[in-house]
C-alpha cells in the first residue's frame, strides 16, 4: 500500500487521482524512488535499504517475467482524511526495475546517512520536480 498526502487537496483532485496516471521508477546509488504521477500532481517516494533492514521489511520476491504487480494507492488530504483509494497494476518492466533496484541496494547496503546525503543532493538538483528522463522505467497505471 502506498499512502500519499496532498496537503492542498481540492475537490477535483479525487477525480484526477482516478484518471490516467504513470508509475515511474528510479534507482540511485543509495536509494530507490517510485513516483506515481497524475495530471497536475505527483508523489516522489523514496526507499532506502537501511530503513528496510531496520524495520524488518522483507525484500520483494523476484517477479515472473510477465507479472503485473497489483498496488494500492491511498490519497489523503492535509488533515489525513482519505480522499481516494485506487488499486492498479504496474507493468512487468516496472516490477523488474523495482526488484532489481532493491536487490542492488540491499547488496550494497549504504548507511542511512549516505542515503540521506544523496537524497538531499538529488532533490536540490531538481527543485521543480523530477523530469521523466530521471527515471529508469515508467509505465501507465493499469486498471
N, C-alpha and C positions, 0 to 999 in steps of 0.2 A: 504494500500500500504506500502511495506517495501522497503526503499531506502538503498542500500548497496554500499559503496565505497571501491574499491580495488585500493589502491594507486600505486602498482607496476603491474598494468594490463599488460598482454601480449596477443597477438592475440588469442592464443589457449584457453584463459580463457572464451571467449564468448561461445565456443563450450562446454566447461566443465559446464558452467552455465546452459546450456540447457539439460545436461545429467542427469544421476541418481543422486539423492540427498536425504538427510534426513532432517527432521524438528524435532528439539529437544526442549523440554520444561522443565525448572527447576523452582521450587518455593522455594525461600529462605525465611528467616524470614522477610525481609523488602523489597524485590524486586522480580520481575519475570524476567526470562531470556528466550528468544527464540533464537535458534541458527540454522539457515539454514546451512547445511554442504554439501559442494560439494567436488568432488575429488580434493584434493590439497589445498583447502581453505574453510574457514567457517566464519561466522559472529556471534558475541555474542551481542545481542541487549537486553538492559535492559529496564524495565518498572517499574516506581515507582508510588504508589498511590498519593504521594504529588504532583508530576508533573501533573498527570492526573487531579487531583482536581483543581490545579492552572490554568490549560489551558482549563478547562471545557470539557475535553474528556469524552464522555459517556461510561458507562460500557458496556461490551459485553452482548448481550442478552443471556439468557440461551439456549444452543443449544439443538436441538432434539436429542434423543438417537442415531439416525443413521445419523446425519448431518455430511457432509463433507464440511468444511468451504473452500471457494474459496479465495485465497490470490494472490496478485500481487506483484512480486519482481522486482525491477529495479536495475540493476547493472551499476554503473558509475565508471569511472577511476579517477585517482588523480586530473584531471582537471575538474571533474564533467561532463564529456561528457558521455552521455548514451551509453552503450555498449551492453545492453541486457535487454529485458523485458520478464518476464515469469509469466504466470498465472498457478497456481497449487492448487490442493486441499490437505487438510490435513485430517487425519483420525478422526473419531468420538472421539476416546480416546484422541487425542491431543486437539481437540476442547473443550472437557470437562475439560481437565487439565488446559487449558488457562482460561476458565471461572471460575473454582473452585479457581484457584490461585488468580485471580483478585478479586473475592468475598472475599476471606480470607484476602487479604492485604487491601482492602478498609474497611473492618470491623475493622481491627487492626489499620489502619491509622497511620503508623510510619511517623515521620518527615523526610524531605529530608536529613537532617544532619545524622540521624540514618541510612537511606538507603545508603548514601554515605560512611559512615564508614564501613558498612558491605560489600559494593561492593569493596572498596579498599582492605579490608582484604581477601575477597574471591579471587579476581584476583591475589593477592600476593601469595596465596597458590597454584595457578595453573599457574605458569609463562609460561609453554609450551603449554597452551591451556587446555580446559576442556575435560576430558575423557567422554565417553558415560555413565559411571556409575554415573556421577554427575547429570545427567538429570533424571527427574521423568517419562517422557513419550517421546516416539520417534516414528516416522513413516516415510515411504517413501513419498516424494512429488509426488502427482499424476498428471495426465495429464488432 
